[in-house]
Amino acid sequence: METRLGVRTKINMKFICWNIAGGHMFRESLEDAISYDEENLDYFIEKLRNENADVIVLQEAHTPLKKGEIAQSEIIAKRLGYSFTANHSYGRSHIKSGQQLSLATLSKFPIIHSDFHKIPNPGLSIVRPNGDKWVSFDVGFLVCGIDYNGIQINIANGHMVPFHYFKRDFAEPDFENIRSAIGELCVSLSERPTLIGADFNYNNVVALLPDIYKNDLYQEAFIGIETTPGRGQQDHVLFSRQWHLINSEVKKVEADHFLCLTEIGLNS
């Protein structure tokens, strides 16, 4: 096969979606969302290395608040040999002080452009069991346009508000404007071949966004498979109708989210 810009031309794409919790290990129960074990970024890097995916989207990657310190996305990309990266920070980390939570996209294919699409902030707040006050962040989707063997595709990397930690439900009528904004973005992206990997913090995305599933505009790579220890499916991979699914697998790892692996191909 021909080589283009250092990437072997191929029909199929391997895609990973993973919330890495700042590279922290899992500690039995995370019901309070703060009981993380030690940081071990090497563990996450080796799990990613074993899969050798073409494109990786990460949620809750850490980016230091202090200028001059290196973001986890840069460390991972350098260690694994990914030439193209995009990173967007969206709020202070609840896992480690001095860090911001970030969406990170790593690609073996050229990233032509990247933009962050903020969705409406519900303006929620709550005092956590340890006394910390949490407020909902300005979350959304980091959308990258990627040159995939001469075809421009969209890769959307998202992280939604964890409504359950605020004792609310994403499906409530109060949040219709948020669901509509997400649906409109997904529909607009679907004009090109699109992959969406996101921690929706919700099990049933079909119920949240029914319009994007009509006429097979999008399909899910896996449904009803546990992607977190004890909290069901929080993470989702959606693909537009220009793709077909070859394989999908959720790999259990020692983290508070499992590694979600999808292999897809463009329709001829």
Secondary structure, 3 states (H helix, E strand, C coil): CCEECCEECCCEEEEEEEECHHHECCCCCCCCCCCCCCECHHHHHHHHHHHCCCEEEEEEEEEECCCCCCCHHHHHHHHHCCCEEEEEEEEECCCCCCEEEEEEEEECCCEEEEEEEECCCCCCEEECCCCCEEECCCCEEEEEEEEECCEEEEEEEEECCCHHHHCCCCCCHHHHHHHHHHHHHHHHHCCCCEEEEEECCCCCHHHHCHHHHHHHCEEECCCCCCCECCCECCEEEEEECCEEEEEEEEECCCCCCCEEEEEEEECC
